[in-house]
């Protein structure tokens, strides 16, 4: 354990790791040091925080720096007096940098501001919505990830056969369709026009959760699954094909292992590496996709909350939800990087 | 929709890049490209020439009840306030097509310029530019557009800018990946040696060699811009609230879907066919650019 890692590390110095060249040449101390993966994760977290900081600047400038929120909120009929009053209430009369620091300072301390429409703290307003959306995304992810891995692997094994060709066309079409179009078409098909078997909206009564209306969950979850599965299945297929043609899979076959063992023990884990990136990107994409899909199904989550916030010019709500969704996006990408390293032995030993 | 294409992204061409015209010719031999092209001609034809054939003006009241099903004088019935669905449908494609094209062209132009510049200059400039692109990528595209609309309100130029902005980092990444191996080639060094100005090297020497992956990326970005533009209108953000626009039509008639589906079904199908068309064309070009032989016979 003491000399192994450094030996293999220097042997593979030529190929760059995704983390950049700086992390390759680190000497491995002889003491039982912390696993190098922690250093990698630490750097990734720092990078994530930096990106989040830059994102906060963009969100702030877009909502408060470019236009006049007071005028947007009050509309054209605003009087100079009411404008001035609202500007004072929102601290818009202070210099931009002070406004930014006040806002970010509040965020860091968990103070998300006060909703202008509801006159309530944003945090209490969005608490239930966060839970509802998380539930939706988790269910959709929990279904679409295994499904797309299965479809992609099977298509790779049946390459150029009927299943593969059919899947290639189906995923191509669903990858192109905007998610709200899929949602609306599903509603037309299953809820309002062709069949009348499922509800068109998800009803979440106050105090209840989306799990209390399982029937109402079917269509939104299906829409999200159809939005995500095509990409992941396509990547899984491509990476599985590459692995199946590799020397070590041929080796495993030649030494007489049953095909099932070759696929599950040798091919699948190696094909998952590149797929994890795409899975995380797509989970992150779900975080954006819920904005439109929740609106289609009138689902009370952060997506429809953001839409309503934008519609009502409720700037504090928009800012908080935008930061939340961007934060989720960044965390999921970070998890993808770590998962990729963990499932790829080659990258792991090179840390 | 952030269209991820395994053949298009982050993968510089393995062999000598093929000539764009040859790629297009190869793409046209594929069934999917032809079907896509036929669909595109159909839907774009409706969008561009539809208004000429509309029996009524898009904002004419027919004197019929709102949300009425197909009736004499109203082929597909009336919408939520009694206007003719068919006429509004014929009139509603131009806006979406124009906005999507404009934001795609804007995003591609800036993204390609950034990608070429990053690949050519390398080093710190490259790092800073691409990390900047990562920041834009940290926003779900539709959120980026919504955040800007929250204060500034929806206007055509703002929607084009916002959607164009989401196209920039993706176009830049693909351009940079494709241009990196080209930058190392001898003819670039030769051009530098005889003193060709930098912008001429970027756009005259390097750009023509990365056109194939960019055609693929262009069709992906168009597919995704159409979806994004339509989604923004569907969420209720439009500069022209009662104007005829496929996205707006879906939004305003959605509530009456169970009574009068045509006001929603027609524009939804049109958007679906349009994005399918550009998606299939993009896939066809991607396959042709990667070399059909390489895909078919790797064994």
Interface residues (C-beta under 8 A of the other chain):
Chain A: X51 X52 X54 X55 X58 X59 X62 X63 X64 X66 X67 X68 X69 X72 X160 X169 X172 X173 X175 X176 X177 X178 X179 X180 X181 X184 X185 X187 X188 X192 X193 X200 X227 X231 X234 X235 X238 X241 X245 X278 X281 X284 X285 X287 X288 X289 X291 X292 X295 X306 X307 X309 X310 X311 X313 X315 X318 X322 X325 X326 X329 X330 X333
Chain B: X1 X2 X3 X4 X5 X6 X32 X134 X135 X138 X139 X140 X141 X142 X143 X146 X147 X148 X149 X150 X151 X152 X153 X223 X226 X227 X228 X230 X231 X234 X235 X236 X237 X250 X254 X257 X258 X261 X264 X265 X268 X271 X272 X275 X276 X278 X279 X280 X283 X296 X298 X299
